[in-house]
Amino acid sequence: MIVTVTMNPAIDKTVSLETFVHGGLNRVKHILVDAGGKGINVSKTIKALGGDSIATGFIGGNNGVAIVDMLEREQINAEFVTVGGETRINTKIAEADGTVTELNEAGPEISEDAQKKLEEQLMQYAKEGTWFVLSGSVPAGVPKSIYGDIIRKVHEKGAKVFLDADGELFTQSLAAKPDVIKPNRIELEKYIDADHSLTEEELLCVGNDLLGQGIETVIISLGHEGALFLKRNQVIKCPAISAPVHSTVGAGDALVAAFTYGMDQGEDFETCTKLGIATSAGAVSTDGTKPPTRQMVDTLLQHVRIIKM
């Protein structure tokens, strides 16, 4: 079972145009509205791959109701905690060359009571065989230690956790030893306070240091260059697959979804890496935060190249 946690979901409104003109008139070619937020994107991708998940988190107001409706139409089990205030709307301006400008709202403030309700709900799912995906930002009122607290508690029940967060959410969660993490190059540079762009060798050193802290798998996203996948005594580099770029939004979430789905299905490490890269490549070829179809992913899998290091 896979449970995705989106503490700060959103309605993603993707506005497509030829070229964004700052301070000038922009003529919109197309508007796409999706249920969004990193965990929700993961749930949508898992569904597209043929799996199931439970999408949880906080929602509020009419926007929250709309998100649940969208997920239910896609046959995704949505079990959110309802809060006061209105769930945010994130606007993404997508240009024809693949450039995306994001305008993200803050979202409602979450009470301690709502946080306790969500924690109680998560503990009902926590058991051996359950994967939790903790990803994205947290709204006002939620402490940066929240992911670390959840990791410790679900680990006590035998569950596993894929953490995809940055900044304080990332650093404050490491002591809880999430099972899988997916920082990107910039996030790792901030983590070690680097004064330069890290080389591949330096990234691998940081990744190995994180493994040494008790984390089972470290995935280092390299954007258009692909990704590095590290386990103890096993390192795989996967160059990115060349694919038409419509929107890079959600590509990282697609990798998280595919890798977690593969692990939940009992696939081996190498198979999970290939599925992650293929699904991520498929995600950049779709509009907005729409996941790629399983057919597209299966086609892209034939082009995945792995380099054992």
N, C-alpha and C positions, 0 to 999 in steps of 0.2 A: 504494500500500500504506500502511496505517495501523498503527502500532505504539503501543500504550498501555503506559505504565510506571507500575505501582502498587507503590511500595516498601514501603508499610505497609498491605497489604490487610486485610480483616476479613470475618467473617461478620456481616452486619447482621441483627439481631433487632429487628423493629419490633413493639412492643406497643401495641395500640389500646385506648383506653378513653374514656369520656365526658369526664371531667374529672379531672386528676391532683390528688390530695389529698396535700400534703406532710405527712409524719409520720402519715398515717392509712391506712385500709384502701382499697385500689384493686382493683376487680373488672375483670379483663381481658376484653375482648370478643372479641379476635382477635389471633393471633400470626402474623407472617410472617417467614420466614427467607430471606435472599438472600445471594449472593456479593457482597461490597461492597468499598469503597475507590474513590476518585475515578476512577482509570484504568479499573478494572473496570466502573464505571457507564458510562463513555464507550463501552467495547467493547459492552456490552449494548444501549446505545441505537443505536449504529451498526448492529448486527445487526437491530434492530427496524425501522430505516429502509430495510433492504435491502442493506446493505453488509457488508464483512468487515474484520476486524482481527486482529492478533496481540496477545494480552494477556500482558504480561511483568511481572516484579518478583520479590519474595521471598515464599516461603510455607514454613510449617513445621508439623509435627505433624499430628494428625488433622483439625484445622480446615483446614489447608492442603489436605489430600487432599479434604475435602468441597468446598472452593471449586473445585478443578479439576474434580471430578465435576459440579458444578452448571454450570460453563461448558461442559463437553463436552456435557452434555445440551441446552444451548442452541446447540450447534454453533459455539461460539466457540473458536478456536485458542488454547490456553493453553500457554505455554512459559516457566514460572517456574523460578527457581533455588531449589532446596530448601536450607533453612537449619536449624540447630538451634533448639530452642525451639518454642513453640506460637503460631501465628497468632492474633491477637486476636479477640475478639467485641465488637462495638459494639451497645449496646442503645439503641433510640430509643423514647421514650414519646410516642406520637402521640395528641393529644386531638381531640375532635370538631370544635373550632373551627379546627383547623389548626396549633395550637401544638405544637411538637416539642421535647422535652427529650432531650439526647443524653448517654449515658454511654459514653465511648470509652476502651478499654484502651490500654496503651502499645505492646504488641507486643514481639517478641523482639529482642535485640541482634544486629546483623549484623556478621560478621567482615570483615576486609579481603579475605580470599580470596573470599568470596561476592560482594563488591562488584566484584572484578576479573572474576569469571565473568559477572556480569550485563553489565558493560561490554563484554566480548568478544562476548557474544551480541548486544548492540545493534549493535555495529559490523558484524556479519554482515548486518544488515538495512539498514544505512546506505548510501544511494545516491540518485541523482536520482530523483524521483518518490515517495520515501518521506516520510510525515509521522509524526513522533514526537509523542505527547502525554505531557508530563511534568506530573503533577498530584498534589496532595495532600502530606501530611506525609512525613517520613522517620523511620525508627525509630532507636533508640539505636545508636551506633556509626557512623552514616553522617554525614559532614560536611555542613554547610549549603551548601558549594560544589559539591556533587555535580551539581546540575542544570546549573550553568554549565559544568562540565567536560564533561558529556555534549553540551551544545549545541555547544560549540567543536569537538569531535571529529566529530560527525555532520555538521556544516556542511562540514567539510573533504571529506566524501564527496558533498556536493551535496544532502543531505537537509534538510528543513524541520522546524521545531519549534513546537508550540503549548504555551506554558507557562501553567499555572494553579496558582500557588502564592502564599503570602503570607509576611510577615515576612522573616527573613533569607534564606530560600530564594528569595524574590522579588528582594530587593535585590542579593544576591550573583550573581544570574543575568543581570542587565540588561546588564552589560558584554559578555556573550557574544552579545548581540543576538538573542534569540529572535524568530522571525518573527511570531508572534501572542501577545499576552498578554491576560488577562481579570481585571484587578483589580476589586474592587467599591469602592463609595464609601468605606467604612470603611478598607479597605486603603490606598487612596490618601491618605486623611487621615493615616494613620500614616506613610506613606512620606515625606510632606513635613512631618511633625510639625505639622500644623494644630491650632490651638486653637479651631476652630469647625467646624460642619458646612459642607462646601464647597458652594457654589452650582453650578448647571449650568455657568455661564460659567467658574468656577474649575476645575471638573473638566475642561472642554475645554482649558483652558490647561495643566493637568498632562498631559493626554493628548497634546497637541501637543509638549510638552517630551520626552515619551517617544519620540514619532515622530522627533524631532530627534536622539535618541541612536542611531538606526539600526534601530529596530523598525518592521516594515512595517505592522502592524495592531494597534490598541489597542481592546479592547472593554471598556467600563466598565459593569459590572452595577449597575443601580439597584434591584434587588429587585422589589417590586410595582409600581414605576414603569416598568419596562422596561429599556432599555439604550441606550448610545451606542456607535456603531461609527465608528472613525476610521482613515482612510488619508490619505496625502498628498493634499491638495487635494480630499478627499471626506469628508464627515461626515454620518452618518445617525442620526437618533433614531428608535427604535422604542418606542412606548408598549406597556406590557404588555397582553395580551389577558385579558379577564375570563373566568375559568374556575373551576369548583368546586374548592376547595382541600381535598385529602385529606392531603397531606404536601409540604412545601417541600424536603425532603431530596432531593438529586439534581437539582434544577432547573438549577443552574449547570453540572453535569456534562452535562446534556442539551443545553444551549446549546453547550458545547465540542464535544460529539460531532457535532451537526448541522452546525455551522460547518466543522469539519474534514472531515466527510464531503462537504459541498458543495464545498470546495476540492479535495479528492481527486478528485471527479467532474468537475472543470473548470468548475464553475459560476462566474458572475460575483459580484462583491462584494455587490450588492444582493440577489441570490437567496440567497446564504449567510446574510445578515442575517435575511431573512424566515424561512428554514428554522430558524435558531437560535431565534428568538422563538417560533415555533409549537411547536417541540419542547419548549422549556422550559415553555411553558404546559401542554402535554400532560402533562409530568412531574409537575406539582403536582396533577394530577387522578387520579393512580394511587396505589395503596397502596404503602407502603414505598419501595424504590428501583427498583420496576418501571418500565421505560421505557414510553412511550406507543406504541400501535400506529401503523403507517404510515397506516392509514385515519384515525385520530384526527388525526394531524399534517396530513394533506392537507385535512381539514375546517377545522382551525384556520388554515391558511395563507390561507384566503379572508378571514379577519378581521384579518390583520396590516396595520397601517398604518405607512408609513414617512414620515418628515419629513426632507427634505434641507436641511441647514443650511449 
